[in-house]
Amino acid sequence: MKVTIYSKNNCMQCKMTKRFLSEHNVDFEERNINQNPEYVSYLKEQGFQAVPVVEAPGLPAFYGFRPDQLTKIAG
């Protein structure tokens, strides 16, 4: 399963989300909006105004540090 995390620099919820996935051995691709501002437009089109945003196959995308949703991904 390929998980994508949209993050930004100095974001505590982003760090906690990445740590949770790493600790549960979930592979993910990080897309940093500070390094790649074009991702901001994509996230706005999807209706998000905050990061982290997590996209995982078969699950609705969500934002924030959400252990309940992350547990479903780590399954």
PyMOL CGO cylinders between C-alpha atoms (Angstrom):
from pymol import cmd
from pymol.cgo import CYLINDER

trace = [
    CYLINDER, 0.00, 0.00, 0.00, 1.43, 3.37, -1.00, 0.3, 1, 1, 1, 1, 1, 1,
    CYLINDER, 1.43, 3.37, -1.00, 0.64, 6.12, 1.50, 0.3, 1, 1, 1, 1, 1, 1,
    CYLINDER, 0.64, 6.12, 1.50, 1.23, 9.80, 0.70, 0.3, 1, 1, 1, 1, 1, 1,
    CYLINDER, 1.23, 9.80, 0.70, 1.69, 12.46, 3.37, 0.3, 1, 1, 1, 1, 1, 1,
    CYLINDER, 1.69, 12.46, 3.37, 1.56, 16.16, 2.55, 0.3, 1, 1, 1, 1, 1, 1,
    CYLINDER, 1.56, 16.16, 2.55, 3.54, 18.04, 5.17, 0.3, 1, 1, 1, 1, 1, 1,
    CYLINDER, 3.54, 18.04, 5.17, 5.31, 21.31, 5.88, 0.3, 1, 1, 1, 1, 1, 1,
    CYLINDER, 5.31, 21.31, 5.88, 8.40, 22.33, 7.81, 0.3, 1, 1, 1, 1, 1, 1,
    CYLINDER, 8.40, 22.33, 7.81, 8.19, 22.66, 11.61, 0.3, 1, 1, 1, 1, 1, 1,
    CYLINDER, 8.19, 22.66, 11.61, 4.78, 20.95, 11.79, 0.3, 1, 1, 1, 1, 1, 1,
    CYLINDER, 4.78, 20.95, 11.79, 4.36, 18.92, 14.98, 0.3, 1, 1, 1, 1, 1, 1,
    CYLINDER, 4.36, 18.92, 14.98, 1.31, 17.01, 13.73, 0.3, 1, 1, 1, 1, 1, 1,
    CYLINDER, 1.31, 17.01, 13.73, 3.24, 16.15, 10.56, 0.3, 1, 1, 1, 1, 1, 1,
    CYLINDER, 3.24, 16.15, 10.56, 6.14, 14.80, 12.61, 0.3, 1, 1, 1, 1, 1, 1,
    CYLINDER, 6.14, 14.80, 12.61, 3.81, 12.77, 14.83, 0.3, 1, 1, 1, 1, 1, 1,
    CYLINDER, 3.81, 12.77, 14.83, 2.03, 11.30, 11.80, 0.3, 1, 1, 1, 1, 1, 1,
    CYLINDER, 2.03, 11.30, 11.80, 5.31, 10.32, 10.11, 0.3, 1, 1, 1, 1, 1, 1,
    CYLINDER, 5.31, 10.32, 10.11, 6.62, 8.84, 13.36, 0.3, 1, 1, 1, 1, 1, 1,
    CYLINDER, 6.62, 8.84, 13.36, 3.43, 6.78, 13.84, 0.3, 1, 1, 1, 1, 1, 1,
    CYLINDER, 3.43, 6.78, 13.84, 3.68, 5.33, 10.32, 0.3, 1, 1, 1, 1, 1, 1,
    CYLINDER, 3.68, 5.33, 10.32, 7.40, 4.64, 10.65, 0.3, 1, 1, 1, 1, 1, 1,
    CYLINDER, 7.40, 4.64, 10.65, 6.90, 2.88, 13.99, 0.3, 1, 1, 1, 1, 1, 1,
    CYLINDER, 6.90, 2.88, 13.99, 4.24, 0.70, 12.36, 0.3, 1, 1, 1, 1, 1, 1,
    CYLINDER, 4.24, 0.70, 12.36, 6.46, -0.08, 9.34, 0.3, 1, 1, 1, 1, 1, 1,
    CYLINDER, 6.46, -0.08, 9.34, 4.17, 1.67, 6.85, 0.3, 1, 1, 1, 1, 1, 1,
    CYLINDER, 4.17, 1.67, 6.85, 5.93, 2.88, 3.70, 0.3, 1, 1, 1, 1, 1, 1,
    CYLINDER, 5.93, 2.88, 3.70, 4.99, 6.42, 2.79, 0.3, 1, 1, 1, 1, 1, 1,
    CYLINDER, 4.99, 6.42, 2.79, 5.99, 9.16, 0.41, 0.3, 1, 1, 1, 1, 1, 1,
    CYLINDER, 5.99, 9.16, 0.41, 6.33, 12.61, 1.93, 0.3, 1, 1, 1, 1, 1, 1,
    CYLINDER, 6.33, 12.61, 1.93, 5.38, 15.65, -0.16, 0.3, 1, 1, 1, 1, 1, 1,
    CYLINDER, 5.38, 15.65, -0.16, 6.57, 18.82, 1.54, 0.3, 1, 1, 1, 1, 1, 1,
    CYLINDER, 6.57, 18.82, 1.54, 4.61, 21.94, 0.59, 0.3, 1, 1, 1, 1, 1, 1,
    CYLINDER, 4.61, 21.94, 0.59, 7.51, 24.22, 1.58, 0.3, 1, 1, 1, 1, 1, 1,
    CYLINDER, 7.51, 24.22, 1.58, 9.81, 22.51, -0.91, 0.3, 1, 1, 1, 1, 1, 1,
    CYLINDER, 9.81, 22.51, -0.91, 7.09, 21.99, -3.55, 0.3, 1, 1, 1, 1, 1, 1,
    CYLINDER, 7.09, 21.99, -3.55, 4.52, 24.82, -3.33, 0.3, 1, 1, 1, 1, 1, 1,
    CYLINDER, 4.52, 24.82, -3.33, 2.57, 23.36, -6.26, 0.3, 1, 1, 1, 1, 1, 1,
    CYLINDER, 2.57, 23.36, -6.26, 1.13, 20.79, -3.84, 0.3, 1, 1, 1, 1, 1, 1,
    CYLINDER, 1.13, 20.79, -3.84, -0.75, 23.62, -2.07, 0.3, 1, 1, 1, 1, 1, 1,
    CYLINDER, -0.75, 23.62, -2.07, -3.03, 24.07, -5.10, 0.3, 1, 1, 1, 1, 1, 1,
    CYLINDER, -3.03, 24.07, -5.10, -3.71, 20.33, -5.23, 0.3, 1, 1, 1, 1, 1, 1,
    CYLINDER, -3.71, 20.33, -5.23, -4.62, 20.21, -1.53, 0.3, 1, 1, 1, 1, 1, 1,
    CYLINDER, -4.62, 20.21, -1.53, -6.93, 23.23, -1.87, 0.3, 1, 1, 1, 1, 1, 1,
    CYLINDER, -6.93, 23.23, -1.87, -8.65, 21.56, -4.82, 0.3, 1, 1, 1, 1, 1, 1,
    CYLINDER, -8.65, 21.56, -4.82, -9.25, 18.55, -2.58, 0.3, 1, 1, 1, 1, 1, 1,
    CYLINDER, -9.25, 18.55, -2.58, -10.79, 20.82, 0.07, 0.3, 1, 1, 1, 1, 1, 1,
    CYLINDER, -10.79, 20.82, 0.07, -7.92, 20.80, 2.56, 0.3, 1, 1, 1, 1, 1, 1,
    CYLINDER, -7.92, 20.80, 2.56, -6.58, 23.91, 4.26, 0.3, 1, 1, 1, 1, 1, 1,
    CYLINDER, -6.58, 23.91, 4.26, -4.20, 22.33, 6.78, 0.3, 1, 1, 1, 1, 1, 1,
    CYLINDER, -4.20, 22.33, 6.78, -1.51, 19.66, 6.88, 0.3, 1, 1, 1, 1, 1, 1,
    CYLINDER, -1.51, 19.66, 6.88, -0.66, 16.91, 7.36, 0.3, 1, 1, 1, 1, 1, 1,
    CYLINDER, -0.66, 16.91, 7.36, -2.94, 15.41, 4.74, 0.3, 1, 1, 1, 1, 1, 1,
    CYLINDER, -2.94, 15.41, 4.74, -2.77, 11.63, 4.44, 0.3, 1, 1, 1, 1, 1, 1,
    CYLINDER, -2.77, 11.63, 4.44, -3.88, 9.73, 1.36, 0.3, 1, 1, 1, 1, 1, 1,
    CYLINDER, -3.88, 9.73, 1.36, -4.05, 5.94, 1.42, 0.3, 1, 1, 1, 1, 1, 1,
    CYLINDER, -4.05, 5.94, 1.42, -5.62, 3.55, -1.11, 0.3, 1, 1, 1, 1, 1, 1,
    CYLINDER, -5.62, 3.55, -1.11, -9.14, 2.51, -0.16, 0.3, 1, 1, 1, 1, 1, 1,
    CYLINDER, -9.14, 2.51, -0.16, -9.59, 5.15, 2.53, 0.3, 1, 1, 1, 1, 1, 1,
    CYLINDER, -9.59, 5.15, 2.53, -10.84, 8.73, 2.38, 0.3, 1, 1, 1, 1, 1, 1,
    CYLINDER, -10.84, 8.73, 2.38, -8.05, 11.30, 2.67, 0.3, 1, 1, 1, 1, 1, 1,
    CYLINDER, -8.05, 11.30, 2.67, -7.85, 13.08, 6.03, 0.3, 1, 1, 1, 1, 1, 1,
    CYLINDER, -7.85, 13.08, 6.03, -5.83, 15.80, 7.72, 0.3, 1, 1, 1, 1, 1, 1,
    CYLINDER, -5.83, 15.80, 7.72, -4.24, 16.21, 11.13, 0.3, 1, 1, 1, 1, 1, 1,
    CYLINDER, -4.24, 16.21, 11.13, -2.72, 13.65, 13.46, 0.3, 1, 1, 1, 1, 1, 1,
    CYLINDER, -2.72, 13.65, 13.46, -5.46, 11.01, 13.57, 0.3, 1, 1, 1, 1, 1, 1,
    CYLINDER, -5.46, 11.01, 13.57, -4.34, 7.83, 15.36, 0.3, 1, 1, 1, 1, 1, 1,
    CYLINDER, -4.34, 7.83, 15.36, -7.77, 6.27, 14.72, 0.3, 1, 1, 1, 1, 1, 1,
    CYLINDER, -7.77, 6.27, 14.72, -7.31, 6.63, 10.94, 0.3, 1, 1, 1, 1, 1, 1,
    CYLINDER, -7.31, 6.63, 10.94, -3.59, 5.83, 11.02, 0.3, 1, 1, 1, 1, 1, 1,
    CYLINDER, -3.59, 5.83, 11.02, -4.34, 2.56, 12.82, 0.3, 1, 1, 1, 1, 1, 1,
    CYLINDER, -4.34, 2.56, 12.82, -6.55, 1.54, 9.87, 0.3, 1, 1, 1, 1, 1, 1,
    CYLINDER, -6.55, 1.54, 9.87, -3.63, 2.17, 7.52, 0.3, 1, 1, 1, 1, 1, 1,
    CYLINDER, -3.63, 2.17, 7.52, -1.16, 0.32, 9.75, 0.3, 1, 1, 1, 1, 1, 1,
    CYLINDER, -1.16, 0.32, 9.75, -3.70, -2.53, 10.08, 0.3, 1, 1, 1, 1, 1, 1,
]
cmd.load_cgo(trace, "trace")
